[in-house]
């Protein structure tokens, strides 16, 4: 099967696409913080996260069966336009909670389109593990730069200034995604057919489980810091620099791509991410909080790259990756309101336990099925 060469233009497009697609989740602590400063409680802020990330997930899941028929550049540009419009509207109309949820769903749909275009764009690379890892590493740098800007935007543009900063960032960088081109001819694989295969279903469950608990915890990272009486400027610095360290995780994934057994890589990533959730949830001061966020980003970005590589190995068309990304984001969306409920009625330590369990409980049940499928060595393919 012919595969696209890994041109730097394609890699740059994957970097920007991943960066924009991760804005909704990676900057959620700043968005939640801004909304709660506007008067929303934890459950309402969590519901905002659910609408935004839920729309992202739903759009990806719905696109999975047909994404191979669309031009990636068209899908990416459409998504960027939707996300820009939504964030401008959030900035201009912050007083209505109902409209805020509507705009959150619009932004999430835009992110989902960009995410789907990015996954399918990188899935046919000669070394998808490497392309995804480099793309995710560059995306971390993109998000970190935005994290430094968002607190300043809130100072100079008002409480909701962070949302306008997001719109400007997308507008400036979206032309890079013009490098996405038409895809090569690939075997037809229906999403329903994929889910009927035990290994693919197991991979989806692991991906979603890993995201549910981590999403619940990460959405309230800024609130954890506030509860520890860490200065806002210090919190912003820790979150931004720790996210930058996520590049280390993607760098390891890029180096291991094609060198290390994928199953071993997955176990290390899942257990490491789970431990980082415990460190963050049980943080008692600035140092432990920083250590928790640091390890969270390293293992989270590492494991995310590994998941994409495994999906591309099972299905080179990118549909399994798109479906997996949608399932992962849907679980993250569910995690946000769950995190709000736990934050309002429980404790942040409970969020840490939830994050750990969501990462490790699926390993004994699902990993053997994925391992058996990968040992077969042939992509999943079904007739139209």
N, C-alpha and C positions, 0 to 999 in steps of 0.2 A: 504494500500500500504506500503510495507516494505521500510524503509529508513535507510541509512547508519548512524552509530553512529558517533558522532562528535569527532573523535580521534584527539589528539594533532598533530600527524603527518600530518593529512589532513589539520588542521588549519594552520600549519607551511607552508605547500605547497601553501595554498591560500594566505598567507602573502607574500611569495616570488613571486608567480605568479602575484599578484596584484601590488607588488612593481615594478617588471620589466615592466609590461604592462603600468604602469603610467609614466615611465621614459620619453617617448616621449612627453607627455603633460605637466607633472609637471616641467620638466627642460627646457621647451621650451624657457623661458626668457633667460637662459644662452646660449642656442643654437642660438637663434636669435641675441643676443648680440655679440657672437663670429663671426657669419657670417657677421654682419654689420661692425664689426671691420676689417673684411677681405675685405671690400669694397662694399658689397651688400647694396642696398637701402631697404626701408621698404617693398615695394611690392615684391621684390625678396626674402627677408627673409620670408615674409608671404607665398609666393608660396612654399618655402621649407617646411614650416609647413603643408601646404595643401597636398603636396605629401606624407609626412610621415604619418600624421594622417589620410588622406584620404585612403591610402593603408591599414592602420589598420582597419578602418571602413569597407571598401569593403570586406576584407578577412573575417571579422566576419559575415557580412550580407550573404555572399556566403556560409559560413560554417553552418549557423543557421539551415537549413533544415536537415543536415546530421551529425551534430556534435555528436549526440548520438551514431552513429555507429563506431566512432573512439575511440581508447584508449587515455585517456586524457594525460597520460605520454608521449606517442609518439608525440602527437600534441605539447605539451609544449616543449619538447626537440628540436624538429625540429624548432620551432619558436625561441628558444634561440640561436641556431646555426646560423640562418639567421640574427638575430639582431647583434650578435657579429661580423660576417663577414662584415656586412654593416657599422658598426661604425669604424672598422679598416680601411676599404676602404675610408671612409670620412676623416679620419685622414691622410692617405697616399696620397690622390688625392684631395686636397682642391681647386685646381686652376680652374677646369672645372665645370661650373655651370650646364651643362647638365648632367654630371656624378653625380654631387651632388644630383640632383633631382632623378636620378635613384637609387642611394644608399639610399636616404630617403625613397623611395617607398619600397625597399627591407627591410629596418629596420622596416617600418610600418607593412609590412606583417608579419614579425617575431613577433612583439608585438601583432598583431591581433590573431595569433595562440595561443600565451601564454594566452592572455585575454580570448579567447573562452574556452580553457582547464580549466582555473581557475573558470570561471562562472559555467560551467557544473559540475566541481568537487565539488563546494560548494552548488549547488542547491538542492541536495538530502539529505542534512544534516537534522537531527532531528529538528534543529532550524536554518534555513538558515539566518534569520535576524541577529542572534547572530554571526554566522560563518562569514558572509560577513562583519559585523561591526568590529569584531576582525581582520579579514584579512585586511580590509582597514586601520585600525589603525596601524597595523604592517607595512603595505605598506608605510604609511606616514613616519614612522621612517626610513625605508629603503631609501626613496627618500631624506629625510633630510640629512642623512649621506652622500649621494652622492652629494647633493648640497654643502656641506662643502668641499668636495674633488675637485669638478669641477673648482672652481676659482684657487686653488693651482695647478691643472694640467695644466691650461692655462699659469700659470707663469713659470712652470718648463719644460713643454713639448711643448710650443708654443701656438699660438692663438687657434688652433684646438685641443689642448690637452684634452679639456673636452670630446671630442668624444671618445678618447682612454680610458679615465677613465670609461666611460659607458660600453665599451666592457669588460674591466677587471672586473667591478662589476658584470656583468651578468655571466661571466665565473666562478667566485668564488661561486656564490650563486645558480646557476641552479641545482646542484645535489639535493637540498632540494625538488625540484618538482618531484623527483622520487617517492615520497609518493603517487602521484596520481595513482589510480588503476582502474580496470575495473568497469564500472557502473552497477548498478542494472537494472533489466528489467523494462521498463517504457512504458506507453501508447504512441502510435505513434501520433505525432502532427505535421502537416505540417506547415511551416512558412506562406505559402499563406493562410491557414486556419486561422491561428492566426490573420493575418492582416485583414481578413474579419470580425472579431469580433470588434464591435465599441469600447469596453473598451480597448482592446489591442492596436488598432490604436490610441486611445486617449492617452494611456500611452506613446507610441512611440513619438507622437507629443510633449508631455510635456517634455519628456526626451531630445529630440533633441533641442527644443526651449531653454531649460535651458542651454544647452551646447554651442549653437551658440554664444550668446552674451558674456558669461563668457569666452569662448575660445578666442574671439576677444580681450577682455580686458587683460586676463592673459598673452597672448603671448607677450604683450608689457609692462608688469609690470616693467621689468628692464629699459626700455626706459623711462617710467614715472618717475622712480627714478632719472635717469640721467638728465631729463628735470628739475627736482627740485633741481639739483646740490647736490644730496646726494652722498657721497663718495662711490666708488664701494665696498669697504670692508664693509661699513655699510649696503649697499643694500643687499649684500650676506648674512649678518647676519640676517637682517630683514626677507628676503625671507625664509631662512632656519628655523629660530626659529618660524616664523608664521606658516610654514607648519607643524612643530612639534605640534603646538597647534591644528592642525586638528585632532589629536588623541582624543582631548576632544569631538569633534563632533561625531566621530565614537563610543566613549565610551558612549555618551548619546544615540545614536542609538542602541547600544548593550543592554543597560539597558532597553530601552523602548520596545525592541523587544518582542512581545506577551503581552505587558502591555498597550500600548497606541493605540488608533484607528489609523490605517495607514493613513487615509485621513487627520486627524488633523496633523499628523507628516509631511505629504507632504506639506501642506499649510505653516506650520512654516518654513520648510526648504527652500521652494521656495522664500517666501517673505524675509527671512533673507539673503539669497544669493543675491537677488536683491538689498537690501539696502547696502550690503557690496560693490557691484559694484559701487554704487554712491559714497561711501566714498573713494574708490580707484581712481575713475576717476576724482573726484573733489578735490583730495588731494592738499594742498598748502604748505606742509612742511613735515619734517621727521616724526613727531608724527602722523599726519593724514594719511600719507602713511602707516606707520606701523599699525595703527588701521584698515585701510581698508584691508590690506593683512591678518591681524589676523582674522578679522571677515569673510573674504572670505573663508579662509581655514576651519574654524570651521563649517560654514554652508554648504560649498560645500561638504565636506567629510561626514557630517551628511546626507545631502539630497541624496548623491550618494548611501549610504548604504540603505536608505529607498527605493529608486527606485529598487534596486536589490531584496530587500525583497518582495516588491509588485509583481515584475515579477515572483519570485519563488512561490508566493502564487497562482498566476494565472496559472502558468505552471511549475510544479515540475521537468520536464525533463531538464530544463535549456535553452531550445530553445528561449523562450521569453526573458530571460535575455541576451542571446547571441545576439539576434536580437536588443534588446534595447541598449546594449553596443555598437553595431556597428552603430546604428542610432545616438547615442550620440557622438561617436567619429567622424562620418562623419560631423555632425553639427559643432563640434569643428574645424575640418579641414577647413570647409567653413569659419568659424569665423576668422581663422588666416589671410587669404588674405584680408578679409573685414576689419579686424583691421589694416592691412598695408595701405589700401586705406584711411581709416579714419585718420590714423596717418600722412600720407603724405599730405592730402588735408583738413583735419578737425582739430580735437583736441582730447586730451585724455578725456576731459569732455564728449564729444559725445560718446566715448567708454563706459563710465560709464552709460550713459543713455541707450545705446543699451543693456548692460548687465542687467540692471534693467527690462526693458520691456520684454526681452526674457524670464525672469523668471516668470513674473506675468501675462502676457497677455493670456496664455493658461489656467489659473486656472478656470475662469468661464465657458469656453467652454468644457474643457476636464474632469475636476475633477468629475462632476456628473456622467459621464459614468463609470469612474473607480470605484467610490463609489458604484454604482449599481451592478457592477460585483463582487466586494469583498463581498458585503452583501449576494450574492448567495452562497458563500462558497465552490463551487466545481471547480476543475481545468478544464481549457479548454482542451477538448480532441476530436479528430476527427479520424475516421477510416482511415487506410492507403489507 
